[in-house]
Amino acid sequence: MKTHDQVVAIAKATLEIEAQSITALIQNVNQDFTQAVTEIFKSKGRVIITGVGKSAIIAQKITATFNSTGTPAVFMHAADAVHGDLGIIQQSDIIICISKSGNTPEVKVLIPLLKNAGNKLIAMVGNVDSYLAKEADYIINCTVEKEACPNNLAPTSSTTAQLAMGDALAVCLLECRDFKSEDFAKFHPGGALGKRLYLKAGDLATQNQKPQVKKTDTVRNVLIEISSKRIGAAAVIENNTIIGIITDGDIRRMMEKYENINELKASDIMSHQPKTIDAEELAVNAINIMQQKNISQIIVTKQNNFFGFIHLHDLLKEGII
């Protein structure tokens, strides 16, 4: 077993080698790279991404990144392709084949079949003199000086380079498509990130009860309303207009300030000009207001009328904090 210091040194050396490998890729962003981006952007079909071994795993990740950023893509394992999966490919599709050596048996069997079909072939390859590179229409050079593995065998720097180049392609295409955060949300509706981009304040407010009182209500009625609706606050409403808010904090301050609370009304203890958010605003904006004002609930309005409440717990439950 290695010592703590030895483990730290190995980890740092690995990261340094891989960082240098990625930095070296910058000089490989050339005419072939831009033409590959152009071909994909103009294509009416999909991008079929293939590879074998560790490169196949990278191909799956790039496929997922493409799909989530507006470029339709399908993963096809190079070994499975010659056993029926070639049927995935349509005439207008573009192929990206990922391989470090560019000379693996599976690739050598697959490439002639792809060429016969007439699809454009992009090689993401670590050997520009390989069979794959020579047969490709465009070469994306992912050559690395060495693997991070001390034996220079296990795919480490090479797969990192492939992954980085895949991200570079995806981001270029994203920019070409003028892909907005709203578009991103369409493809990520179930995750916390997607919710930050599409979930509206009104969506959360409808999940809660709507505690509200009149300015003439007694303190007892205010306490009952706040306690029964479980938001920790109540809006004070007059002629459908929000004129104030009473929170748990206002109740505590009332108890400290007044000896006799029996004669008090809601208007005596409410806070004026409460913070609000429109129902059509993104719920994530409510977080910013709550943090700035150090509050745990906020009134939601619709067409300037009282619509409901959002509590900090609602945002936590949705996972967008």
N, C-alpha and C positions, 0 to 999 in steps of 0.2 A: 504494500500500500504506500502511496506517495504521501509526503508530509503536506501540511496546509500550504506552505510556501511553494512547494513544487506544483501542487494542483493549480494555485493561482497563476504561476508562471506559464504553465501549459495552456490554461484558458486564455490568458492575455496574448500569448503567441499565436494561438489559433485565430482569435479575433483580428489580430494585426495582419496575418497572412490573408485572411478573407477580405478584410477592408482594402488591402493593397490590390487584390484581384479585381474588386469592383471598381476601384479608382482607375485601374488600367483599361477598363472597358470604355471609358469616355472617348478614347482615341478611335474606337471602333464604330462610333456612331457616324456613319458615312453615307454615301449616295445610295448604297444598297439598302441601308436601314430606312431612309426616307422614302425610297420607292416601295419598300414593303408596306410602310404605313399607308402610302397612297393607294396601293392595290387593295388593301383591306378596307380602307375607308370608302372607296368607290364600288366595292363589290356588292352585288345584290344577294350574294349567298352568305354562308357562314364561314367561320374559321374552324377547320378540323385540325386539332393539335394532337400529335402522336409522338411516341417515344417508347423506349424499353428500359427496364431496370429502374434506377433512380431517376433517370430522365423522364420516365413515364409518370412518376410521382410529381415531378416539377410541372409536367404538362397538365396534370389535373388541376394543380393550383392556378396556373396561368389561365386555364379554361374558366375556372370559377371567377377569377378577377375580370376577365373579358366580359363574361355574362353579367356581372354585377355593375359594370360601368358602360353598358350600352352596346357592346360588340358581341353579337350572337356567336357562340363557340360550342364545339362538341369535342370531347376527348375520345380518342380511338387508340387503343393499345396496339403497338406495331406488330406484336406477335399474333394477336387476335384478328388483325386486319386481313391476313391471308387465309383465315379460316371462316370467312363470312362477313366480317365487320366492314369490309370494303363497301358493302351496300349502304353504309351510312352516307357516303360521299355523293353529293349532287354536282351537277355540271358546273354551277356557278360558285362552288365552294373553293376556298383557298386553303392550302395545306401548310402547316408549320410542322416540320420534323425536327425533334430535339435529340441531339446525340453528342457526347463528348468526342468520341473517336471518329464518328461518321463512317465507320467501316464494320459495324456489327452485322452478323449474318441476317438478322431480322430486317435491318434497314436495307441491305443489299437485295433482299428478296422483294421488299415492299416498293422501293423507289421505281423500278421499271413499270410496275402496275399503275402507280400514280401518274407517271409520265404518259403512259398509253391513254389514260383517260383525259388528258389535256388540261388538268388543273394546274394552276400556278403553284410552284413549290418554293417555300421559304425554308432555308436550312439554318437552324440555330445550333451552331456546331463549334466544337473546340479544336478542330483541325481543318484548316482551310484548304489543305491538299488532299482531303479525303474523298472517297467515292460520293458521299452525300453532297459535299460542297460543289464538286464538279458537275453534278446532275441538277443542282438547284437553279432556280431562276434568280433568286436573291440570297445572299449570304449574310447572316448576322453573326459576326465573329465573337464567340464566347471563350476564346483561348485564355487559359490561365497559366502562369509560370509554374506553379506547383500546387499540389493538394495540401491542405492543412495537416492531413494524416502524416505522421513521421515517416511512414514507408512510401509515401507518395502514391498510395493505391486507392484508399477509400474515397469515393466521391464526396468532397467537402467544398473546397473552393470552386470546383467546376459547377456543382449544382447551385451554389450561391450565385455564381455569375449568370447562370441560366435564369434563375429566379429574378435577378435584378434586371436583366434585359427584357424579360417578359413584362415586368412592371413598367419599364420605360416604354415599351410598345403600347401597353394599356393606357398609360397616362397621355401619350401623344394622341391616341385615338379618342380618348375622353375629351381632350381639348379641341380636337378637330370637330367633334360632334357638338361642341358647346354644351356639354353635359352638366346640368345644374344639380344643386342639392335636392331639388324637388324630384328630379329624375332618379337620383340615387335612392330616395325614399321609396319609390315605386317598387324597386327591386329588393328592398330590405324592410318590408312592413312588419316582420315579426320580431326583429331584434331591438335592443335598446337604442342603437344608433338610428334605426329607422323611425322609431317613435319620437326621437328628438326632432326629426325632420317633417313629420306629418301630423302628430297628435296635437289637437287643438285644445285650448283652455275649456271650451264648451263641452268637449268630449268627456273631460274629467268632472266638470261641474255637475253633469247629469247623473253621475254615480252617487252624489251626495244629496242629503236633504237640504232644505233651504230655510235655515233659521232667520226669522225676521220679526221685528217688533215695531210698534208705533212709538213716536216720541213721548206720548202720554202714558204709555204702559208703566205699571209699577215695577219696582225692582224685583219683586217676587215673580211677576210674569216673565221678566227678562231672564231670571235665573232658571226658571222652568224651561223656557224656550232653548236656551243655550245647552242645558243639561240633556234635554230630550233629543236634540238634533245632533249631538256628538261632534260638533265642528270646533268647539272652543270659542265661538263668537256668534254674533247675530247682527244682521244689517238693520239699521234704523230707517224705516221707509215712511215717506209722506207724499201723498198724491203720486204714487208710482216712482218717486224720485228718491235716490239714496242720499240721505242727509248726514249719515254717520254710521259708526260701527261700535259695538260693545264687545270687548274680548274678555277672556279670563283675567288678563292683566288689569283691565279697567275695573273689574269686580274687586280684585285685591286692593287696588289703590283706593276704591270707594270705602272699603272696610277700614283702611288705615286713616282716612280723612274724616269720616263722619261717625259720630256717636249714635245718632238715630237715623236709620235708613228707611224707616217706614213711610216717610212722606216724599221720598225721592222718586223721580220719574226717569225714564230712559234718557230723556234729553239732558238730565243733570249729570249723567256719568259717561255719556258717549264721547267718542273721539270724532272730531269733525274732519271733513275732507279725507275719507279713507282711501287707501290705494286700491285701484281697480285694474282689471285687464279685460279686454274685449273677448267675447266668446270665440271669435274667428282668429285670434292670435295664437301662435304656437305655444303649447304648454310650457316648453322650455324657457320661454321669456318670463314666465311667472317665477321661475327659479331666480333669475337675475334680480327681479324686483324684491323678492323675499330676502335675498342675501343683502341687498343694498339697504333695505329698510329694517332689517333684523326682525322680521315678522314670520309667523308660521302658518298664516292663512291669508287669502286674498279674495276679494269680491270679484265675481265675474259678471260682466254686463253684456247685454245684447240690445242694440239700438238704444243705448243709454239707459235701459231699464235693468232692474235687478234680475239676474239670471241664476245665480247660485254662488257657491264657494269652491275654491280649491284649497286643500290643506297640504302642508308639506309631506304628510304621510302618503297622499295620493301619488305624488311624484316619486317618492321612494318605492312605492309598491309597483309602479310601472317600470322601474329600473332606469329612469332617465336622469337620475342624480348620481 
